[in-house]
Every structure is written in structure tokens, then in C-alpha cells.
């Protein structure tokens, strides 16, 4: 065994935003000063009063961090790699991001001497912010390699640190830990019935409410994707602060070429984004401290689309395959040192090339090594909108259908390989997912449902946008009833192509991890060049955002949201403050562990988890040209527990729509009429809009909806809740018929005061 490194045992604690705040408390330093050719080692220096065999005390789910410093000649070889340019040459230098070169691991054993986990180490750089110059300045650190983890069970543990250089030179040391009970409720995991989330320690239900806070740039798509500067992180900090003040507790971050896609610039090395990783340490710490949980999406789809600027003016230089480091013909090849080309010519090679797969595994390994200890890090999403990449979907060119079935096989295999590696090899505590945006013909019938059938895929991530177009594409008014409800239902039940063909989906969680409203009407050019239509629209439709939040909650999603738009605007952040607390107040007494709301039942011949009212499309669409009936004015989603004793849901007045808001919002009115500052009309009445020119006030006990699957001929109490506060405002008593169904007449719903209500049902 060769002597390689010194070890500093450090314990870190949670801290707030700030720069250059040392969160490292040294306990012991083992300084092995012998050279690589020596066969002996000795401790020549100790820091603090601890001895090597002393036991360090820690709490459950509390971060532990080890700092490791290699011998000088190893450090020099690493520095040579980081400071050089071109492709790597052997045997020098050493790529610290490639475990084939430098591998550091912690092997953890419990008091029964059973190995419970192997934690990979990671290369680390320290920085200071210089916001005045929009940059970071590299700071000094003695410990360029770190190991971070937490322990979830009480007891005594022994940690063995192993390090190797190219599997030729190795060294190790061991330390002891005694873990006592802490206050952290643990990671978020799948609940008892698999459809909702709970805390791993307390096993209590968790309901998330929030929206996507994707990245650093407000208009990142318009940036040539060099890494964002330090000032742009203020967008994220401000949004997280606003979310915490609004009681929001869930979000999603998306790695992009300009933010945290660590392997974008340099193949096989993350050195260009070490400043972002340092900044993300602080974002992650804030989330832990404020109990905000998040999905981290590791890859953005756009860089795996082979599109040139000439072919698609929407794609700016850099956010494309032509500038991807995995591409052998990368047009923006960095001057920094990187691995040798892997033999990838097309985006599909990113998925199918074995060497490319190994480098992606190194990327996922780094993410888990650095942030996998974090109880706020809930989900690792492999790819965003994977069906937008590498010619996944069949396409029609002229009259010819181009079959891309083989591409889907390759992509599915990549998903399964990565999920297996992260779940089994890395033993990740994070839920694993992949996200799609479109099914066959734009529906929720997936091109390849098998992509989700690997045992390590924990939740289905789906994206869905409704589009304002000219002429209107329809279904805008009934977007949740007609578009999103079938997606939630079909993907929760495995109902694909008119039958339950993927029953395994019934044990997988469903999250709309990205959705919203997109202005797809082309701007008039150049008059409206500087106008961001989607941003403006989304800042002026708070009721539609509210509808989406309550819909996702009541229709069977594990999280309320996650809407995409305008996370950085003060107007959107004010919406959060108004919209989030009522849902959390209403949801806090709903226990998804005790009551199984995820039972699959048949309604009108189709499997459902949550009931929809009106129950069929014909009744939804009949009001397009005729007067509302008592049975179709309400939009309602209801979940009933498997024992039929309890239920909850949300009801909304269908006559309330954005056209009814025109007289209340000058900006919407200008967009609709094409008035200044707009050079043309940008809003159009939906094709599926009804003939009602004004919203209808719903009088007490006149309009109803039906709830099924309750117990036969039993008395129940229904309690109605104000969605503006989350508090109860009225109660009623109902009795089911012999089939266990009941008509529920709603209280007065004045459209300007409370056009929607929530409700709970409890057997008496």
C-alpha cells in the first residue's frame, strides 16, 4: 500500500446565505508526509485534542464531511490537468473528476460490522463572490477532496476512507462515529401506497406546494450558454426567499448550459462549473434550513437536438448538439483540458456510446457525492423532456413516416442503465425520474411507456403547456378537464391505448414537474421584438395559476404545481404568498398514509384514482354553444379513500375564464385588442369557449356534482373550505344511495369573491 493522502475529519452544519463562511470544524489531521515510493506512514501532526480512535458524535440526517489532501506530487498532477489545455495524455496528468484517475470513497460499517454504504468523494474548490465584477474568485482550501454523507439510524459506525490513483497506488484510514437521534424528519420517500410522499424517519405524509425555480438567468434561452455570472444567482436566491415567506416547500432546479450542467463545456471534467457547484452548496443549505425540497434535473433536452441556427431561429448559438462537449465535432470546444473524444457524431450517440455512458455516470456520481446527503434533495431527474432529444419520436416528412423505434430502444436502455447505476451502485437516497412532454399525437399515450418500468424509476415526470395561438387551438378554457386530467389518470393507472397495459405505473408516483401557459403567437417583428408575451400573460392570470395548483392537488398528483413561468418577478412571488398557504392549511389534516386515496377504480368503464365532474367529454363540451346545466357548471375533482369513509376535493366555477377578466386587467385588455404597446392582437377567445359573456354567480344549493365510491346508504358530513384561506366556512349533511354515490349541492359561490371551493367528506 502506497501512502497518498492526509485526512481532515470535519463536521459541517447548516448555514444561511453568505460568502466565505467557513462551515468546517477540524477534528484530526493525519499528515502522511512520505513520498509515493515509501512503504510506511506515520502521524506527525494532530489538530485539536482528538485522537484517531476517538468517536465523533453526530445526529441522524445531519451532514458529516471529511476533507482529504493528497501528497504534493499527486496534487501537482491534478493541478497540471486543471491548468492545461487540449486532450488528456497519459500517464500525466490526473483528472480529479474521473474515478478511473482519482477515486476516493468512504466505506461505512455499522456496529455489527456490516457494510451499509459506500460514499464516493468529490473534487472541491473554494470561492469568494465578486458581484461587482459578476464573477467568483478562487479561494484557498487545504482539502481539495471531500466526502459528505449523513446517517439515518442510531448507533455506532466505523468509516474507512479509501483512496486510489489509477488503481495502482492506494491508501486508507478509519474513523468512528456515534449517531444519536436528531430532529430532521429525513428524506422524502414514496409513501405506503406509492403515489404520495412521506418523510423517511417519521413516516408522516408530505404535501408539496411550489413552482419551478429552474436556473440563474431570467431569459436563459436567449443567452449564449457560457456559465452565468455570480450576480445572476440573485434570481434564485430572491425566489427561494420569496417561496419560503409564502410557505412554499417544493421546487425544481434544471441544469442548463449556463447553469450547473457540469459536463457541458469540457468532456469528462467539471472544472468550468466549480464556481456554480460552490454556489449551489449554499442554495442547497438554504433549502435544508428552510425545509424546501427539490428535484434536480441533471440534463436539459435542447443540447441533444441536432439543430443549427439556420434551421431554427428559436435556438440560440450554444444551446444545441453542435456545441455539446459529448459531440466529437463540438464547435465551441473549450481550451481547458478534457477527456479524449468518445466517438459521438449524432445526439443518439450520447445515449448509445459506451464511453459517453460512462462519462454520464461520472456526472451523476459527482452530483450524488456532493449533494446526495441532503434531505432537501428529493428527486434526481435524469433528463428533461427526453422525448424531445435524439429523434425520439417518429416524424412525418412530406408523405413519408420516419420510424425512430430503434432510437427509443437506445434511449430507454440509457434511462434504465443510469437509474440502475444511481439506485444500486451509488445507493442514492433520492427518488429517480425522467421527464417527457408529449405522447403519441400530443396525447398522454406515451411513445414508450416502458421507459418508466425500471424498478429504480420512482416517479413519472410529465410536462404540459397550453398554448395561446391564432386562431385559438381550443381546450384553453377546459385545459385541466380535457388535457391534464386524462394524463394524471392514465399515467397513474397505466391506462394506455384504451387498456391497462402498464400496471406497474400503479406503483409509481406522478408529478407535473413542469407545466403552464405559453404564448405561441409569433410576435410582430421588429415592433414587438423586446416584448416577452408569455411573461406578461403569466403575470396577469393569477386565477388560472390558482386553478392549476388546486387541480394538481385534487386530481392525484403528489405535488401541487409545478408551474414554470416568472419565478423571478415580484408579481409572481406575490401570487405565491396568496396562493400557497391555503392549500397547505387545507392539506395538513389529510393523511395519505392512514387513508389510501390511490385505489384504482372503474368509472364509466375507465380506471380512475380521482373522479372528474363532469364525467365525460360530451358533457364538458356541450356548454360551448349552449347554456350551462346544473350538472355541468362546476369543474370538480374528488378523491375517496379505499374504505369509502373519507374523501376530499376541489370545485371551481367553469364560467370564470380569462376573457371575463378583461375588464379588470388593463394589460390583458390591451393584448386582446392589440392596443399599445402591442402592435397586433395577441389574445383570442378559445375555440371551446362558451356563449356566456359574463361569469355566473352560483346560488346556494342549486348546482351540484356527484361523488361515487362512498359507502352505501350512509350519512356523511361534507365541510366546505375557502380556497383563499384554507379554513372551513360551512358544513352540510348528505346521505349516499345504494350504490354509494351522492349529489352534493354547493354553497353560494360569488365569482368575484370565491369562484372555487375545497371540501372534505367524512362518514358520520
N, C-alpha and C positions, 0 to 999 in steps of 0.2 A: 504493500500500500504506500502510495506516494503522498507526501504532505503538500496540501494545496491551499488551505484557507484558514482564516480566523473567523470566529463566530461571536457575534454580539447577540445575547438573548435580550430581546426588548419586548416590552408590553406597551401597546398603544391604546389610547382611549378616544372616545368620540369628541369632536370639537366643532366649532362653528366656522362660518366663512372666515377667511383671513389668509394672509400670505406669510410664508416663512415662519409658521408656528410649529415649533418642534413638538411632535407628539410621541417622541421616543424616549423611554426611560431605561437607561442601560442597567443591566444586572451583572453580566460577566463577560469578559472578553478573553478568548483563548487565542493567543498570538503564537502561531506556529511559524517561526522565522526561518526554518530550514528551507533549502532550495528543493527543486523538483527531483534532484538526484539523491536526496537524503533518505535513509530508511528509518529515521527516528523523528520523534516530535516531542516537544515539551511546552508546558505552560510557563511563560516567562513573565506574564503581567496579568493582574486582576484589577477590575474596576468595581467600586463599591465593596461591600463587605460579604457578598455572597460567594459561596464555594461551588464548585462544579456540580456536586451531588445534592446541593440544596434544592428543595421543592418550591417551585413558584406557585403562588395561589392565584386563582382566577375564577371568574363566574361563567355560568353557562351562557352561550351565544355571545360572549364578549371577545373582541378581537385580540389575538396574540400575534406578535410579529417578531421574526428573527431577522437580524441583519447579518450579512455574510460578506467578508472581504477576502478576496483571493490574494495569493502571493504576488509580489510585484511583477514577475515575468508573465504571469497569466493576465494580470491587469493590462500590461503593456500590449499583449496580443489582442485583447479586446479593444483597447484604445486605437490600435492600428487599424482594426476593421472599421470602427466608427468614424475615423478621420480620413480614411482613404476614399477613393472613387473607383468606379468600374465594377467588374465582377470579381467574386471571391476566388482567391488562389490558395492552394493547399501546400504545406500544412498550415501556413500562416495566411491571414490572421484568424481570429476566433469570432464567430457571430454569436453574441450573447443571447439572441432571440431564438436560436436554433438549438434544441436539446441534443442534437447529434454532435454539436460542438461543445456546449457547456450545459451540463444537466445537474440541477440542484433539486433535491427532494427531501421532504420530511416524512418519515415512516412513523406512524403513531400506533402505539400499543396500549391496550387497557391493562388493568391490574391483574387480569387473568393471562396476560402475555399473549393476547390475541391481536393480530394486526387489524385495525379497524379502518385505516385510511392511508392513502399516500397523497401528500400535498405537493404539487410542483412549485418550485421557486420561480422568480421572475427578475429580470434586469430592471433596475430603477435609476432614475435621475432626479435630482432635486433642482427646483427652480425658484426664482423670485419673479413677481409680476412687475412689469414696467408699462403701466397703462398709458402713460403719457406718450410713449412711442409704440403703443399697441403690440407689445411683444413680451417675451419672457427672457430672463437672463439665467443661464445655468448657474446653479449654486453648488457649493461643495457638499459632498457626503462621503463618509468613510465606508459606506456599506452599499455597494452597487447591486448586490443581490439581496432579495428579501423573500421571506416565506410568511404568508398570512393565513390564518385559519381561526376557526372557533370550534369549541367542543360543546355538544348538546346534552351530554349526560354527566351526572355527578360521578366523582370517582378520582382515582389516581392514574396518571398516564405517564408513559415514557416516550419521549420523542427522539428519534435517531435522525440526525442530519447527514445526508449523503451527498457528495459532490463528485462529479467525474468530468474529465476533459477528454472528449473523443473516445470515451470508454477505455482509455489507456491508463490515465492517472486518476486515482481515487483517494478519497479521504472521508472521514466520518467523525461524528461526536454525538453525545447523547445528553439530554436534559430531562428533568422531571416536572410534572405539573399536577397540582391538586385542584380539582374543579368543584366549586360549591354552587348552590342554587342562586341564579340571578333573576332579574325582573323582566328580561326580554322574553316576549311570548314565543319567539322562534321564527323560523322561516314560514313563508306561506306555502302550503302544500294542497293537493287535491283533498277535498273533504270525503266523508264517509261514502257519499253517493256519487262521487267523481265529477259532478257538474259544477260545484262551487268550491270556494277556497276556505281554508281554516288555518289557524296557527299550529305549527308542528309541536309546540310544547304544551299549550293549554287545550288544544283541540277545539277551541271556540271558533264559531263562524266568523268569517271576514267578508265584508262587502265593500268593494272599492268604488270610489266615485272620482272622476277626474277627466283629463283630456291629454292628448299627446303634447309633450314639450320636446319636439324632435331634435333640434340642433341649435347651433350658435348663431346662424345668420337668419334674419327675418325673411330675406329673399335669396336663400342659399342657392336655389336653382339657377339664379341669374349670375352666379359667381363662377369665374374660372377657378376650379377647385384646388387651389393651394390652401394649406391649412389656415383656418381662421385665426385672427389675432386675438390677443388677450381681452380687448375691450368687448368683443362680440359675445363673450361668455356672460356679460351682464344681462343679455336677453334671457338666458336660462336661470340665472340667479334671481332676477326680478320675478320671473314667472313662478319659480318654486316658492319664493317668499309669499307671493300672492295666493298660490294654491294652499299653502299652509294656513294662511289667515282666513281663507274661505272654508277651511275644514276639509279640503280635498285631500285624498290619501292615495291616489294611484295615477301613474303616468307611464309614458313610453318614450325612450330615447332611441334615435335612429342614427347609426353610424353612417357617415357620408364622406365623400372625398375631402370635403372641407372640415369635417368634424369626426374624429375618433374612429375612422376606418383605418386602423393602424397599419395595415399592409397595402395601402393604396399607392404610395409614392415609390416604394422600394421593395422589390420582390424578396420576401423572406426576412425582412427586417422592419422594425417599427420605429427606428430612430427619429424619423421626421415628425412623429406624433408623440414623442415622450413628454412634451410640454402639455399636450392635451390630456394625456394619461394622468399627469400630475394634477391638472385642474379637475379632472373627473374624480380623483380621490376626494377632493373637497365637496364636490356635488354629492357623491355617494355618502360621505359622512353627514352632510346636512340631511339627506333623506333618512338615514338611520336615526338621527337625533329627533327629527320631526315626525317620524312614523309615516313617511311617504314611501310607498312601494312602487317598483317599476319593472317594466320589461325593457331589456336592452336588445335591440335589433342589430346584429353584427354586420350585415351586408345590405347595402342599398341595391335595388334591382337595376337602376338605369345604367351603371357602368358595365353591365353584362348584356347590353343591347348593342348590336353592331350597327351603329347609325352615324353617319357623317353629318357635319353641319349643313352641307348642301342638301342632303336628303331630308333633314328635319330641322327646321329653324328653331323649334322649341328647345332643342338640346344645345346647351352652350358648350364651347370647347372645354374638354376635360371630363365632362360627366358622360362618359361613353367608353366602349370597349377599346377604341383606338388609343386611349390614354391610360389603360389599365396596366398595372405592373405585371400582371399574370400573362399579358399578351407579349409574345416574343417580339412583336413589331411595335411595341409601345412607342408612341410618337413623342411622349413627354418624359422620356427616360431620365431619371434623376442622376445627378453626378455622384451621389453617395454610393458607397459600397453596397452590393446586394448579391443574392444568390444567382447561380447560373440559370439561363432560360430553361423552361421546363418542356418546351415543345408544344406550346399552345398557340394556335393560329386563329381559332374562332371561339366565341363565347362558350359553346358547348364543351370545348376542351378544358375550360375551368372546372367543369364538373367531372369529366371523364378521364383526364390525365392523372395518372397515379402520383406523380411528383407534385402536381398542383394540389391534389387532395391532401398530401402530407403537409404542405405549407399552410393550407387552410386549418388543418388540425393544430398546427403550431400556434396559429392565431387564436383559435378557440381556447387552447391550453393557456395562453397568456391571459386572456380575459378571465377565465376561472381562477387562475393562480392569483391574480391581483385583486379581484373583487368577489370571488366566489364565497368568501367568508361572510359577506354582507347579508344580513337578514332582510334588508330592503330590496335586494336584487332578487326579484321573484321569478322572472322568466328570461331565458336566453333564446331569442328568436334567430334562427339560422339565416334567414333571408326574407327580405320584404318583397312581396308580390313576385314570387318565384315564377309564376306563370307569365310574367312579362319578360322573362330572360331567355336567351339562347334558343329562340324559335320553339318555345314550349308548345304553343297552340297551333293546330292546323290553320292554314290560311288559304284564302281563295284569291288567285291572281288571274284576272280575266275570267275565263270559264273553267280554269283548272284548280282542283283542290290539291294542295301540297300537304301530304301526310307527314306529321312530325312525331309519330308514335315512338320512334327509336330515341328521339331526344328526351321524351318524357320518361322512358325507361332509365336513361342515364341519369337524369336529374333526380328521379325517385331514389335510385341507388345511392346517389351522393347524400341526399337527405338522411337516408337510413344509416349510412356509414358514419356520418357526422353525429347523428343522435346517439348511436351506439357508443361511439368514442367518448362523447361528453358524459353520457349517463353511466357507462360501465367502466371505462378506463379512467376518466377523471373523477368519477363518483360525485358528480355535481349535485348540489342541493337545490339547484334551480330547476324550475319546470322548463321543458323544451318544446319549442314550437317552430312552425314555418307559416308564412302568411301568403295568401292568394287574394286576387282581386276579382277575377271573373271565372265563371263556369262556362259550359257549352252554351253558345248563343247568348252570352251575357247573363246566364241564369245561375242558380245555386246548384245545378247539376255539374259536378266537378269533372274536369277532363281526366284526372287520375286520382280518384278517392284513396287509392292505396298509398298515396304519399303520406297519409296520416296514420297508417295502420301499424307502423313500427311501435313496439312496446314502449320505447323511450320517448315517443311523441306524446306529450301530456295534454296539449290543448290545441284546438283549431283556431287559427287566426284568420279572420276574413276582413277585407276592406270593401267598402261600398260607398259610392258617391251618387248623389242625384244631380242631374245636370240641367241648368237653365240654358235652353237652346232657342234658336229662332229658325223655323217655328218650334213651338214647345213640343218636347218629346213625350209629354204625358207622364202620369203617375207621380208628379211632384207633390200634389196635394195629399195623395194616399201613399206616400213613399214607404212608410212603415208597414201599413196594412198589406200592400201589394208586392213590395220588393224585399223588405228586410225580414218580415215575419216568416215567409217561406224559407229564407236562408237559415234563420235561427232554428226553425223546426226541422228542416231536412238534415242539417248538419249535426243537430243534437241527437237525432233518431237514426241516422244512417239511411234515410229515405232518399234514394237516388233513382231517377228514371222510373218512377211510378212503383217502386217496391223497396222494402228494406233490404238493401243489398250489401250494406256495410254495418252490421250490427255492432262491431267494435266501437263505432262512433258513440254509442250509448254510454260508454265508459270514458269518454273524452270531454273535457271542458270546452266551452265555446266562448270566445271573446271577439267582439268587434273591436280589434285593436287599432282601427283607423277608419273613420267614415266622416261624411259631412256633405256640404253643398258646394258645387263647383260651377262657376260662371264660365260656360263653354262657348259663349257667343264671341266671335272674334272682335277685337277692338278696331275701331276706325283708325286708320294709320295715315299720317302720323299725329293727327289731332289728339287722340286719347292714349298716346304712347306711354305716358307716365302714370296712367290710372290703373290701379290694381283692382279689377272688378270683383274678384272673389273675396278679397279682403274687405272691401266696402260692404258687399252683400252680407257677409257673415257677421259684421259688426252691427247689422241692423235687423237681425231676425232672432231676437232672444227667445221668442216663444217656440220657434222651430227647434232651437237647441234644447230648450226645456223638454219638448216632446221627445226628442231623441234620448235624453237621459232617462226619462221615466219609461220609455218603451223598452230600452235595453234591460232595465231592471225587472220589468214585469213580464217580459217575453221569454226569459230563460237564459239570459247571458250572465256570466259570473261577475261582470264589472258594468257599472253604469258609465256610458261613454264607449269608446274614447274618440271624441270629436277631434278633428285635425286643426281647424283654422285659428289663426290670430292669437296664439298663446302669449304673444309679447305685447298686445295692445291693452291699454288701460281699460278700454271699454269691455273687452272680453273678460278681463280679470274682475271687473265689477259684476259681470254676469255670474262668475263663479261664486262670488260672495253671496249672491242672492239665491242661486240655484242649488248649490251643494248641500248646505246644512239641512234643508227639509227632507231630502232623500235619506240622509244619514240618520236623522231623527226618526223617520218612519221605519227604517230598516233595522234599527238596533235591537228590536224585540223579536225579529224573525230569525229563528234558529234552523239553519239548513242541515244541521247535524241530527237534531232530535226528530225533526219532521222531514220526510222525504218528499220534496216537491218535484222530483225528477223522474217520477214514474212515467213510462211510456204507455199512452192510452190511444184508443182509436176514436176519432171524431169525424163523422161524415166519410168514413172509410179510409181516412188517412191518420198516420200516427202523429201524436202531439205530446208536448210537455206542457206548454202554456196554451190556453184557449184564446181564440180570437173572436171578437164580435165587431161587425157582422161575420158570420161563419163562412161565407163563401164569396167568391169574387163577383158573382152576379149581383148579389145584394149590395156589395161595396160600390159597384159601378152604376147601379140603377139611378142613383141620385144625380148623375152627371147631367141628365136632361129633364129630370122631373123633381117634384117636391120630395123632401125628406119624409120618410115614415117614422113612426115611433120606434121602429126596430132598426133603423139604420143611421140615426143622427149621431150616435155615440160610437167612438172608437175605443175598444176595451180589450185588455189582455189580463188573463186571470190564471194564477197557479193554485192548484188544490193539492194538499198533501195526500200521500198514498192511502192513509187511513180514512180520508174523507172528513176529518174533524175540523180542519183549518184550511184557510186559503187567504190569498192577498192579491191585489191587482191595482190597475190604474185605468181610469176612464177619461176620455177627452172629447170635447165638443168638436165634431168634424166640420162644422160650418166656419170655424175660426181658421183663417188661412192668411198668407201674406198679402193677397190683394185687399183683404179687409183692413190691413194696417196702413194702407197708402195715405189715408187722411191723417194718420197720427205721426208719420215719419216722412219728413221733407226729402231725405236722401233717397228713400225708396221711390217716392213720387217722381223725383227728377229722373231716376233711372228708368222708370216705367214710361214716362212721357218724352224721354230724350231731351230734357232741358239742360242748360248749362249747369255744371261744367262738362256734361256729356254731349258728344257730337251726334249721337244717334240713340235710338231706343235699345235698352239692354234687358228689360224685363218683359215677359209675355205671360198672359194668362195660361195656366196649364190646360192641356187638352182635356184632362179629366176633371176640370173644374165644374162645379155645379151652377145652377141658374140663380142661386141666392146672391143678391147683390150686397147684403149685409149679414153679419153673423146673427145667429138666433140665440136669444136668451132661453135657457131651458127652465121651465117652471117645475116646481116640486111635484114629484110623484106622477109625472106624465110620460116621460121617456124611460125605457128600460133596456137592460141587457140580460142575457141568460148566463148562468153558471151551471156547469154539469159536473158529475163525478163526486158530488157530496153524498151523504148517506140518505137512504130512502125514508121519506116521511118523518123527518126530524126537524126540530126547531133550532134555528141559528140566530146569532146576533151579528149584524153587519155594522161596522163602525166606519164612518167616512172621515177622511183626513184632508186638511187644507194643504195643498202642494206648495203653498207659499211659506208655510211654517213647519209642516210636518206634524202638526198637532191635530188631535181629534176635534171635530166640530159638531157631529151629530151621530145618532145611533138609530137602528131600526131592528125589528124582529121579523124573520122570514121563516117559511116552512117549505121544505122540499116536497116534490111529488114522489110517486112510487119509483120513478127512475133515478131519483137523486139529483134532479135539476130544479132550478128555481128562477123565476123572473125577479130581477132586482130593479126597482124604480129609484132613480137617483134624486137627491135633494136639489134644491134650486141651484142653477149654475149660470150666473150672470157673466156674460162673455168678457167683460172688461175687468171683472174682479177675480173670479175663479172659474175659467173656462175648462179646467180639468180638476179631477179629484183622485185621491187614492183611497183604498179601502182594505179592510181586513174582515175575514169571516171566521167565526168561532162557534162550534156547537155548544148548545146550552145544556 
